Amino acid sequence: MRFHVGSDHGGVMLLDVLVAELAQWGLPVLSRSGPAVASERVDYPNIAVQVCQRVLQDRQGQAADVFGLLVCGTGQGMAMTANKIPGIRAGVVADVFSAQMVRAHNNANVLCLGERVTGVGLAKLLLRGFIDATFEGGRHLNRVELIGSLTRPVGEGS
């Protein structure tokens, strides 16, 4: 599993910790978007779009092992932005079960976390839960396809 990651100013410190954790787990970070320090203000929608476009570009090249990790103050703004991008399925999670299920049932390709609402220890557990889960397919595949159909223009096939 490989990651494109990004944060706004409200998520820099947590993202630093999680990038170090990914390295410790032997999981490469392909790119990082956003400020290097919390004092450098940026607009989270721009960061979310950059990361999600990279995820989609790599996945078009058949790299199904590429995911995104986005961190802002709550994770909500990143997720709202990411989910506007066709092909992205992003989820904000606050417990390990949800981190697992967002992948297992919803086939999420982007994990969103909030630095101001998630402790470092929990954030590491959430990331690990997301990483360790796999999409179950089956009855969930139709639902994921229905979600995808909402971002396609009317008349365009799957």
C-alpha positions in Angstrom: 0.0 0.0 0.0 1.3 3.4 -1.0 0.0 6.9 -0.1 -0.4 10.4 -1.3 -0.9 12.6 1.7 -1.8 16.2 2.5 -2.9 18.6 5.2 -3.9 22.1 5.7 -2.4 24.2 8.5 -4.8 22.6 11.0 -3.4 19.1 10.3 0.4 19.5 9.8 1.5 18.1 13.1 -0.7 15.0 13.0 0.2 14.4 9.4 3.9 14.5 10.4 3.3 11.8 13.0 1.4 9.6 10.6 3.9 10.0 7.8 6.6 8.8 10.2 4.3 5.9 11.2 3.9 4.9 7.6 7.6 4.9 7.1 8.0 2.8 10.2 5.5 0.3 8.8 7.4 0.3 5.4 4.6 2.0 3.5 5.8 4.6 1.1 4.5 8.2 0.8 4.5 9.0 -2.9 3.8 12.7 -2.4 2.9 15.3 0.2 0.8 18.4 -0.3 0.2 21.3 2.0 2.3 23.5 4.3 5.4 22.4 6.2 4.4 24.3 9.3 1.1 25.2 11.0 1.7 28.9 10.7 1.5 28.7 6.9 -2.2 29.1 6.2 -3.7 27.2 3.1 -7.2 26.4 1.9 -7.9 22.8 2.5 -10.0 22.3 -0.6 -6.9 22.9 -2.8 -4.9 20.3 -0.8 -7.7 17.7 -1.0 -8.0 18.2 -4.8 -4.2 17.8 -5.3 -4.0 14.6 -3.3 -7.1 13.1 -4.8 -6.0 13.8 -8.3 -2.8 12.1 -7.7 -4.6 9.1 -6.2 -6.8 8.8 -9.2 -4.0 9.3 -11.7 -2.0 6.4 -10.1 -5.1 4.2 -9.9 -5.8 4.8 -13.6 -2.4 3.2 -14.2 -3.7 0.1 -12.5 -2.1 0.9 -9.2 -4.9 -0.3 -6.9 -2.6 -0.1 -3.9 -2.5 3.7 -3.9 -4.6 5.6 -1.3 -4.9 9.1 0.1 -4.5 10.4 3.6 -5.9 13.9 4.3 -5.7 15.8 7.6 -7.3 19.1 8.6 -8.7 20.3 11.9 -11.7 18.0 11.9 -11.3 15.9 8.7 -14.7 17.0 7.6 -13.7 19.7 5.2 -11.2 17.5 3.5 -13.8 14.7 3.2 -16.5 17.0 1.8 -14.1 18.3 -0.8 -12.6 14.8 -1.7 -16.1 13.3 -2.2 -16.9 15.9 -4.8 -14.2 14.4 -7.1 -15.5 11.5 -9.2 -13.8 8.3 -8.4 -12.9 9.3 -4.8 -14.6 7.7 -1.8 -13.4 9.4 1.3 -14.4 8.9 4.9 -13.8 10.6 8.2 -13.4 8.1 11.0 -13.1 8.4 14.8 -13.1 4.7 15.8 -11.2 1.7 14.6 -14.3 -0.2 13.5 -15.3 2.7 11.2 -11.8 2.9 9.8 -12.0 -0.8 8.9 -15.6 -0.6 7.5 -15.0 2.4 5.4 -12.6 0.2 3.4 -14.4 -3.2 3.8 -17.9 -2.0 2.9 -17.4 1.3 1.1 -14.1 0.7 -0.7 -12.8 4.0 0.5 -9.6 5.2 -1.3 -9.0 8.2 0.9 -8.9 8.4 4.7 -9.6 11.8 6.4 -8.7 12.6 10.0 -8.9 15.6 12.2 -5.9 16.9 14.2 -8.1 19.0 16.6 -10.4 16.1 17.4 -8.2 13.0 17.2 -5.4 12.1 19.6 -2.1 10.9 18.1 -2.4 7.4 19.6 -5.9 7.0 18.2 -5.0 8.4 14.8 -2.3 5.7 14.5 -4.8 3.0 15.3 -7.3 4.5 12.8 -4.7 4.5 10.1 -3.7 1.0 10.9 -7.3 -0.2 10.8 -7.8 1.4 7.4 -4.6 -0.2 6.1 -5.4 -3.6 7.4 -8.9 -3.8 6.0 -9.7 -4.9 2.5 -12.8 -4.4 0.3 -15.2 -7.3 0.7 -16.9 -6.8 -2.6 -20.1 -9.0 -2.9 -23.2 -7.2 -1.8 -21.1 -4.0 -1.2 -20.0 -3.7 -4.8 -23.4 -2.7 -6.1 -23.6 -0.1 -3.4 -20.2 1.4 -4.2 -21.2 1.4 -7.9 -24.4 3.3 -6.9 -22.3 5.9 -5.1 -20.1 6.3 -8.1 -23.1 6.8 -10.4 -24.0 9.9 -8.5 -20.9 11.7 -9.8 -21.2 10.6 -13.5 -23.1 12.8 -16.0 -26.6 11.5 -16.9 -26.4 9.0 -19.7 -22.7 8.0 -19.1 -22.2 4.3 -18.4 -20.1 2.8 -15.6 
